[in-house]
Amino acid sequence: MKIIIDTREKPQAIRLIEAEFRRYRIETIHEKLDFGDYWSPENPYQFIDRKQNLLELAKNCSSVPKKENGKIKRYADGSPQTDLTRFTNELRRTRDAGCKLTILCEHGGQIKTIEDVKNWKNPRLAQSPLAMSGMRLYIVLSRLMQTYEFDIVFCDKRQTGKKIIEILGGE
């Protein structure tokens, strides 16, 4: 099996994942992917987008406009840039290409299914009323999953490499 890893994956963040790939004698190549972070030519329509935890996923689902130098960043059409816009654009590109995306969230602990997200306590809520609650994240993700037809799989960081191999059709 061969796995392509997106070049934007940070080497220190994927050290354990790559060690697991070596353990299974999986060849890895670092290339820029159009969507997702992991892909295998042996399963050409399946992509994996790795998220380090629910905080990262909540940020991706945020509709708060991005700012730069105190000004709202905008797209060429004038609409405000948000993490949610960038995220939905990636989901749309994946779906429109006829590919399947699995989001692999390394949250671990009590979060094992999308239903468990409802009860997640976002630590950022203590500092900002704009932070996303577990219930709100669940609602946003459920709507996105229905619209863009992707899956979310949760795992502990120690299982990530093995889960990637499993999802891409390896041993």
CYANA upper distance limits for C-alpha pairs under 8 A (distance plus 0.5 A):
  1 MET  CA     26 ILE  CA      5.90
  1 MET  CA     27 GLU  CA      7.07
  1 MET  CA     40 SER  CA      8.07
  1 MET  CA     42 GLU  CA      7.63
  1 MET  CA    170 GLY  CA      7.35
  2 LYS  CA     26 ILE  CA      6.11
  2 LYS  CA     27 GLU  CA      5.20
  2 LYS  CA     28 THR  CA      6.29
  2 LYS  CA     29 ILE  CA      8.23
  2 LYS  CA     40 SER  CA      6.34
  2 LYS  CA     41 PRO  CA      7.49
  2 LYS  CA     42 GLU  CA      8.00
  3 ILE  CA     26 ILE  CA      7.51
  3 ILE  CA     27 GLU  CA      6.79
  3 ILE  CA     28 THR  CA      5.44
  3 ILE  CA     29 ILE  CA      7.01
  3 ILE  CA     38 TYR  CA      7.16
  3 ILE  CA     39 TRP  CA      6.17
  3 ILE  CA     40 SER  CA      5.11
  3 ILE  CA     41 PRO  CA      7.88
  4 ILE  CA     28 THR  CA      6.19
  4 ILE  CA     29 ILE  CA      5.36
  4 ILE  CA     30 HIS  CA      6.29
  4 ILE  CA     31 GLU  CA      6.94
  4 ILE  CA     38 TYR  CA      6.17
  4 ILE  CA     39 TRP  CA      5.67
  4 ILE  CA     40 SER  CA      6.40
  4 ILE  CA     41 PRO  CA      8.49
  5 ILE  CA      9 GLU  CA      7.77
  5 ILE  CA     28 THR  CA      7.38
  5 ILE  CA     29 ILE  CA      6.56
  5 ILE  CA     30 HIS  CA      5.29
  5 ILE  CA     31 GLU  CA      6.62
  5 ILE  CA     32 LYS  CA      8.18
  5 ILE  CA     33 LEU  CA      8.21
  5 ILE  CA     37 ASP  CA      6.25
  5 ILE  CA     38 TYR  CA      5.35
  5 ILE  CA     39 TRP  CA      7.31
  6 ASP  CA     30 HIS  CA      6.24
  6 ASP  CA     31 GLU  CA      5.68
  6 ASP  CA     32 LYS  CA      5.34
  6 ASP  CA     33 LEU  CA      5.80
  6 ASP  CA     36 GLY  CA      7.94
  6 ASP  CA     37 ASP  CA      5.31
  6 ASP  CA     38 TYR  CA      6.81
  7 THR  CA     30 HIS  CA      5.86
  7 THR  CA     31 GLU  CA      5.72
  7 THR  CA     32 LYS  CA      5.62
  7 THR  CA     33 LEU  CA      8.18
  8 ARG  CA     32 LYS  CA      7.74
  8 ARG  CA     37 ASP  CA      8.40
  9 GLU  CA     13 ALA  CA      7.81
  9 GLU  CA     14 ILE  CA      7.67
  9 GLU  CA     37 ASP  CA      7.44
 10 LYS  CA     14 ILE  CA      7.08
 11 PRO  CA     15 ARG  CA      6.68
 14 ILE  CA     18 GLU  CA      6.63
 15 ARG  CA     19 ALA  CA      6.74
 16 LEU  CA     20 GLU  CA      6.78
 16 LEU  CA    158 ARG  CA      7.90
 16 LEU  CA    161 GLY  CA      7.75
 17 ILE  CA     21 PHE  CA      6.91
 17 ILE  CA    160 THR  CA      6.78
 17 ILE  CA    161 GLY  CA      4.82
 17 ILE  CA    162 LYS  CA      8.42
 18 GLU  CA     22 ARG  CA      6.74
 18 GLU  CA    161 GLY  CA      7.56
 19 ALA  CA     23 ARG  CA      6.70
 20 GLU  CA     24 TYR  CA      6.97
 20 GLU  CA    161 GLY  CA      5.92
 20 GLU  CA    162 LYS  CA      7.28
 21 PHE  CA     25 ARG  CA      6.63
 21 PHE  CA     26 ILE  CA      5.55
 21 PHE  CA     27 GLU  CA      7.89
 21 PHE  CA     28 THR  CA      8.21
 21 PHE  CA    161 GLY  CA      7.03
 21 PHE  CA    162 LYS  CA      8.39
 21 PHE  CA    165 ILE  CA      8.34
 22 ARG  CA     26 ILE  CA      6.18
 22 ARG  CA     27 GLU  CA      7.90
 33 LEU  CA     37 ASP  CA      7.34
 35 PHE  CA     47 PHE  CA      7.99
 35 PHE  CA     49 ASP  CA      8.22
 35 PHE  CA     90 GLU  CA      6.71
 35 PHE  CA     93 ARG  CA      8.07
 35 PHE  CA     94 THR  CA      6.97
 36 GLY  CA     47 PHE  CA      6.17
 36 GLY  CA     48 ILE  CA      5.70
 36 GLY  CA     49 ASP  CA      4.72
 36 GLY  CA     50 ARG  CA      8.01
 36 GLY  CA    101 LEU  CA      7.79
 37 ASP  CA     47 PHE  CA      7.79
 37 ASP  CA     48 ILE  CA      6.25
 37 ASP  CA     49 ASP  CA      5.41
 37 ASP  CA     50 ARG  CA      6.84
 38 TYR  CA     47 PHE  CA      6.37
 38 TYR  CA     48 ILE  CA      5.56
 38 TYR  CA     49 ASP  CA      7.20
 38 TYR  CA    164 ILE  CA      8.17
 39 TRP  CA     43 ASN  CA      8.09
 39 TRP  CA     44 PRO  CA      7.71
 39 TRP  CA     46 GLN  CA      7.10
 39 TRP  CA     47 PHE  CA      5.50
 39 TRP  CA     48 ILE  CA      7.07
 39 TRP  CA    168 LEU  CA      7.56
 40 SER  CA     44 PRO  CA      6.60
 40 SER  CA     46 GLN  CA      8.12
 40 SER  CA     47 PHE  CA      8.31
 40 SER  CA    168 LEU  CA      6.91
 42 GLU  CA    169 GLY  CA      8.46
 43 ASN  CA    168 LEU  CA      6.70
 43 ASN  CA    169 GLY  CA      7.34
 45 TYR  CA     98 GLY  CA      7.59
 45 TYR  CA     99 CYS  CA      4.99
 45 TYR  CA    100 LYS  CA      6.37
 46 GLN  CA     99 CYS  CA      6.45
 46 GLN  CA    100 LYS  CA      5.37
 46 GLN  CA    101 LEU  CA      6.51
 46 GLN  CA    102 THR  CA      8.11
 46 GLN  CA    168 LEU  CA      7.04
 47 PHE  CA     99 CYS  CA      7.79
 47 PHE  CA    100 LYS  CA      6.65
 47 PHE  CA    101 LEU  CA      5.37
 47 PHE  CA    102 THR  CA      6.80
 47 PHE  CA    168 LEU  CA      8.08
 48 ILE  CA    101 LEU  CA      6.16
 48 ILE  CA    102 THR  CA      5.35
 48 ILE  CA    103 ILE  CA      6.24
 48 ILE  CA    104 LEU  CA      7.14
 48 ILE  CA    164 ILE  CA      7.84
 48 ILE  CA    167 ILE  CA      8.50
 49 ASP  CA    101 LEU  CA      7.58
 49 ASP  CA    102 THR  CA      6.77
 49 ASP  CA    103 ILE  CA      5.28
 49 ASP  CA    104 LEU  CA      6.58
 50 ARG  CA    103 ILE  CA      6.37
 50 ARG  CA    104 LEU  CA      5.29
 50 ARG  CA    105 CYS  CA      6.50
 50 ARG  CA    106 GLU  CA      8.06
 51 LYS  CA     56 GLU  CA      6.74
 51 LYS  CA     57 LEU  CA      6.97
 51 LYS  CA    103 ILE  CA      7.52
 51 LYS  CA    104 LEU  CA      6.53
 51 LYS  CA    105 CYS  CA      5.17
 51 LYS  CA    106 GLU  CA      6.72
 52 GLN  CA     56 GLU  CA      6.91
 52 GLN  CA    105 CYS  CA      6.43
 52 GLN  CA    106 GLU  CA      5.49
 52 GLN  CA    107 HIS  CA      7.08
 52 GLN  CA    157 LYS  CA      8.48
 53 ASN  CA     57 LEU  CA      7.11
 53 ASN  CA    105 CYS  CA      6.07
 53 ASN  CA    106 GLU  CA      5.63
 53 ASN  CA    107 HIS  CA      4.75
 54 LEU  CA     58 ALA  CA      6.39
 54 LEU  CA    105 CYS  CA      7.53
 54 LEU  CA    107 HIS  CA      6.57
 55 LEU  CA     59 LYS  CA      6.70
 55 LEU  CA    122 ASN  CA      7.77
 56 GLU  CA     60 ASN  CA      6.77
 57 LEU  CA     61 CYS  CA      6.83
 57 LEU  CA    105 CYS  CA      8.37
 58 ALA  CA     62 SER  CA      6.79
 58 ALA  CA    132 MET  CA      6.89
 58 ALA  CA    137 LEU  CA      6.72
 59 LYS  CA     83 ASP  CA      7.11
 59 LYS  CA     84 LEU  CA      8.38
 60 ASN  CA     83 ASP  CA      5.44
 60 ASN  CA     84 LEU  CA      5.87
 60 ASN  CA     86 ARG  CA      8.37
 60 ASN  CA     87 PHE  CA      6.46
 61 CYS  CA     83 ASP  CA      6.86
 61 CYS  CA     84 LEU  CA      5.10
 61 CYS  CA     87 PHE  CA      7.71
 61 CYS  CA    137 LEU  CA      7.82
 61 CYS  CA    140 VAL  CA      7.48
 61 CYS  CA    141 LEU  CA      8.16
 62 SER  CA     82 THR  CA      7.31
 62 SER  CA     83 ASP  CA      6.17
 62 SER  CA     84 LEU  CA      5.69
 62 SER  CA    132 MET  CA      8.23
 63 SER  CA     82 THR  CA      5.92
 63 SER  CA     83 ASP  CA      7.00
 63 SER  CA     84 LEU  CA      5.90
 63 SER  CA     85 THR  CA      7.97
 64 VAL  CA     82 THR  CA      6.45
 64 VAL  CA     83 ASP  CA      8.17
 65 PRO  CA     72 ILE  CA      6.78
 65 PRO  CA     73 LYS  CA      7.71
 65 PRO  CA     80 PRO  CA      6.35
 65 PRO  CA     81 GLN  CA      6.11
 65 PRO  CA     82 THR  CA      5.22
 65 PRO  CA     83 ASP  CA      8.28
 66 LYS  CA     72 ILE  CA      6.28
 66 LYS  CA     73 LYS  CA      6.16
 66 LYS  CA     80 PRO  CA      7.95
 66 LYS  CA     81 GLN  CA      6.23
 66 LYS  CA     82 THR  CA      5.95
 66 LYS  CA     83 ASP  CA      8.01
 67 LYS  CA     71 LYS  CA      5.74
 67 LYS  CA     72 ILE  CA      4.88
 67 LYS  CA     73 LYS  CA      5.88
 68 GLU  CA     72 ILE  CA      6.87
 68 GLU  CA     73 LYS  CA      6.74
 72 ILE  CA     80 PRO  CA      7.11
 72 ILE  CA     81 GLN  CA      8.06
 73 LYS  CA     80 PRO  CA      6.41
 73 LYS  CA     81 GLN  CA      6.02
 74 ARG  CA     78 GLY  CA      5.90
 74 ARG  CA     79 SER  CA      5.90
 74 ARG  CA     80 PRO  CA      4.79
 74 ARG  CA     81 GLN  CA      5.57
 75 TYR  CA     79 SER  CA      5.98
 75 TYR  CA     80 PRO  CA      6.74
 75 TYR  CA     81 GLN  CA      6.64
 81 GLN  CA     85 THR  CA      7.08
 81 GLN  CA     86 ARG  CA      8.11
 82 THR  CA     86 ARG  CA      7.06
 83 ASP  CA     87 PHE  CA      6.57
 84 LEU  CA     88 THR  CA      6.47
 85 THR  CA     89 ASN  CA      6.54
 86 ARG  CA     90 GLU  CA      6.93
 87 PHE  CA     91 LEU  CA      6.83
 88 THR  CA     92 ARG  CA      6.45
 88 THR  CA    144 LEU  CA      8.34
 89 ASN  CA     93 ARG  CA      6.64
 90 GLU  CA     94 THR  CA      6.71
 91 LEU  CA     95 ARG  CA      6.73
 91 LEU  CA    101 LEU  CA      8.22
 91 LEU  CA    148 TYR  CA      6.62
 91 LEU  CA    150 PHE  CA      8.49
 92 ARG  CA     96 ASP  CA      6.40
 92 ARG  CA    148 TYR  CA      6.90
 93 ARG  CA     97 ALA  CA      6.58
 94 THR  CA     98 GLY  CA      7.20
 94 THR  CA     99 CYS  CA      5.93
 94 THR  CA    100 LYS  CA      7.33
 94 THR  CA    101 LEU  CA      7.32
 95 ARG  CA     99 CYS  CA      6.03
 95 ARG  CA    100 LYS  CA      7.18
 95 ARG  CA    101 LEU  CA      8.38
 95 ARG  CA    148 TYR  CA      6.76
 95 ARG  CA    149 GLU  CA      7.80
100 LYS  CA    149 GLU  CA      8.10
100 LYS  CA    150 PHE  CA      6.83
101 LEU  CA    149 GLU  CA      8.48
101 LEU  CA    150 PHE  CA      5.66
101 LEU  CA    151 ASP  CA      7.14
102 THR  CA    150 PHE  CA      6.24
102 THR  CA    151 ASP  CA      5.23
102 THR  CA    152 ILE  CA      6.15
102 THR  CA    153 VAL  CA      7.51
103 ILE  CA    150 PHE  CA      7.97
103 ILE  CA    151 ASP  CA      6.62
103 ILE  CA    152 ILE  CA      5.16
103 ILE  CA    153 VAL  CA      6.67
104 LEU  CA    152 ILE  CA      6.45
104 LEU  CA    153 VAL  CA      5.44
104 LEU  CA    154 PHE  CA      6.35
104 LEU  CA    155 CYS  CA      7.79
104 LEU  CA    160 THR  CA      8.34
105 CYS  CA    152 ILE  CA      7.63
105 CYS  CA    153 VAL  CA      6.70
105 CYS  CA    154 PHE  CA      5.34
105 CYS  CA    155 CYS  CA      6.84
106 GLU  CA    154 PHE  CA      6.43
106 GLU  CA    155 CYS  CA      5.49
106 GLU  CA    156 ASP  CA      5.70
106 GLU  CA    157 LYS  CA      5.66
106 GLU  CA    160 THR  CA      7.47
107 HIS  CA    111 ILE  CA      7.16
107 HIS  CA    154 PHE  CA      7.01
107 HIS  CA    155 CYS  CA      6.82
107 HIS  CA    156 ASP  CA      6.56
107 HIS  CA    157 LYS  CA      7.85
108 GLY  CA    112 LYS  CA      7.54
108 GLY  CA    154 PHE  CA      7.22
108 GLY  CA    155 CYS  CA      5.68
108 GLY  CA    156 ASP  CA      4.58
108 GLY  CA    157 LYS  CA      7.53
109 GLY  CA    156 ASP  CA      7.73
110 GLN  CA    116 ASP  CA      7.76
111 ILE  CA    116 ASP  CA      5.76
111 ILE  CA    117 VAL  CA      6.91
111 ILE  CA    120 TRP  CA      8.27
111 ILE  CA    154 PHE  CA      7.34
112 LYS  CA    116 ASP  CA      6.92
112 LYS  CA    153 VAL  CA      8.23
112 LYS  CA    154 PHE  CA      5.87
112 LYS  CA    155 CYS  CA      7.43
113 THR  CA    117 VAL  CA      7.68
113 THR  CA    152 ILE  CA      8.44
113 THR  CA    153 VAL  CA      7.57
113 THR  CA    154 PHE  CA      6.97
114 ILE  CA    118 LYS  CA      8.23
114 ILE  CA    138 TYR  CA      7.37
114 ILE  CA    152 ILE  CA      7.63
115 GLU  CA    138 TYR  CA      7.82
116 ASP  CA    120 TRP  CA      7.48
117 VAL  CA    134 GLY  CA      5.87
117 VAL  CA    135 MET  CA      7.32
117 VAL  CA    137 LEU  CA      7.71
117 VAL  CA    138 TYR  CA      6.18
118 LYS  CA    134 GLY  CA      5.14
118 LYS  CA    135 MET  CA      4.68
118 LYS  CA    136 ARG  CA      8.10
118 LYS  CA    137 LEU  CA      7.94
118 LYS  CA    138 TYR  CA      6.06
119 ASN  CA    134 GLY  CA      6.13
119 ASN  CA    135 MET  CA      7.19
120 TRP  CA    133 SER  CA      7.72
120 TRP  CA    134 GLY  CA      5.05
120 TRP  CA    135 MET  CA      8.09
121 LYS  CA    133 SER  CA      7.08
121 LYS  CA    134 GLY  CA      6.52
122 ASN  CA    131 ALA  CA      7.97
122 ASN  CA    132 MET  CA      7.37
122 ASN  CA    133 SER  CA      6.34
122 ASN  CA    134 GLY  CA      7.08
124 ARG  CA    128 SER  CA      6.67
124 ARG  CA    131 ALA  CA      6.38
125 LEU  CA    129 PRO  CA      6.35
125 LEU  CA    130 LEU  CA      7.92
125 LEU  CA    131 ALA  CA      5.68
125 LEU  CA    132 MET  CA      7.60
125 LEU  CA    133 SER  CA      7.74
132 MET  CA    136 ARG  CA      6.60
132 MET  CA    137 LEU  CA      6.70
133 SER  CA    137 LEU  CA      6.66
134 GLY  CA    138 TYR  CA      6.56
135 MET  CA    139 ILE  CA      6.77
136 ARG  CA    140 VAL  CA      6.74
137 LEU  CA    141 LEU  CA      6.49
138 TYR  CA    142 SER  CA      6.45
139 ILE  CA    143 ARG  CA      6.78
140 VAL  CA    144 LEU  CA      6.72
141 LEU  CA    145 MET  CA      6.45
142 SER  CA    146 GLN  CA      6.73
143 ARG  CA    147 THR  CA      6.66
144 LEU  CA    148 TYR  CA      6.29
144 LEU  CA    149 GLU  CA      8.17
145 MET  CA    149 GLU  CA      5.58
145 MET  CA    150 PHE  CA      5.82
145 MET  CA    151 ASP  CA      7.26
146 GLN  CA    150 PHE  CA      8.28
155 CYS  CA    159 GLN  CA      6.65
155 CYS  CA    160 THR  CA      7.04
155 CYS  CA    163 LYS  CA      8.28
156 ASP  CA    160 THR  CA      7.24
159 GLN  CA    163 LYS  CA      6.56
160 THR  CA    164 ILE  CA      6.62
161 GLY  CA    165 ILE  CA      6.89
162 LYS  CA    166 GLU  CA      6.66
163 LYS  CA    167 ILE  CA      6.52
164 ILE  CA    168 LEU  CA      6.58
165 ILE  CA    169 GLY  CA      6.76
165 ILE  CA    170 GLY  CA      5.44
165 ILE  CA    171 GLU  CA      7.38
166 GLU  CA    170 GLY  CA      5.73
166 GLU  CA    171 GLU  CA      6.82
